[in-house]
Amino acid sequence: MESTTIAVDVAKEVLEVAVSHHPGQVRQQRRLSRAAFTRFFADQPPATVLFEACGSSHYWGRCLQQLGHRVVLLPPHATRPYVFRNKTDRADTRGLLEAFRNRDIRPVPLKSVPQQALTALHRLRSTWLAARTARLNTVRGLLREFGCVIPVGAHRVLPAAEALLGDAESGIPDALRPALAEACREIVDLESRMALVERQLTALADQTPAVARLRSIPGVGLITATALVAFVGDVQRFPSGRHFASYLGLTPREHSSGLIRRLGAISKRGDVYLRMLLTHGARSVLWTARSKRQHDRLRAWALEIQSHRGHNKAAIAVANKLARIIWAVWRSGSDYREVPAA
């Protein structure tokens, strides 16, 4: 029984379970409710339990670990090719059992409760940030229809809109003024929510030494450092900085054959949110490098790449470099030290 493997397809109300004692053979298949699911695994001897890394899988994984089971989370995009014909819950569990036999598929680490709390804060902030951007663009676009053009910049929209609403001769129809005022108040409310999340992230960062070390790296601030701790977890699982950059999708996509090697644009695999934060951090490194007279080795290299390849390609190259520096700093446990340029 020690070699028992149990695959679980997670859903909101019911969970499909497939029990296998030998590779390629399913001995038992059941459909359980949430309450029956916990009782079922409490009665089972220690086994290897397979989940897709999806919603609520980390919660169920922690629950089953407390019952003495070994939990393995597999990436959904890697298990999908093993689901033959039609997609059903039963076919998904059989696909999980087959994907587990492929040792090239790397499992997803199980997140702890503090990690998921950090992840949830970032998800809320990004949701409110997207809503704020949409409201700002709506207000700017509606005012443009009446000849009121607001310059580019999120910090300029609210002051300009409030000044126009307070001016009786601005040309804005009276029927539209209350709705625009309500949209401005909604933007202020969204900004206050984002500020609350950032204060909570600051409080959690003070309790995490890794965040302080990551923030010593150029282009890595509070948001990026806490996101890395939340989404990556244990950096020791990456054998090199190149593997970490590849995990974030910052390495070229390859389409080679024989003696011909073709390298294209970046693969864009991995977490989109982390890659976006590192790209913005790389752009800030390039921006500050242009205004400094004395450069360290990183900024001097970034400016050289920019002069040869342009700003956008240089930003991706610097983001790749930042990913490798993050891996080295995080793994060694020491702060980043700037090296003067030659």
Secondary structure, 3 states (H helix, E strand, C coil): CCCCEEEEECCCCEEEEEEECECCECCEEEEEEHHHHHHHHHHCCCCEEEEECCCCHHHHHHHHHHCCCEEEEECHHHHHHHCCCCCCHHHHHHHHHHHHCCCCCCCECCCCHHHHHHHHHHHHHHHHHHHHHHHHHHHHHHHHCCCCCCCCCHHHHHHHHHHHHHCCCCCCCCCCHHHHHHHHHHHHHHHHHHHHHHHHHHHHHCCCHHHHHHCCCCCCCHHHHHHHHHHHCCHHHCCCHHHHHHHCCCCEEECCECCECCEEEECCCCCHHHHHHHHHHHHHHHHHHHHCCCCEHHHHHHHHHHHHHCHHHHHHHHHHHHHHHHHHHHHHCCCCCCCECC
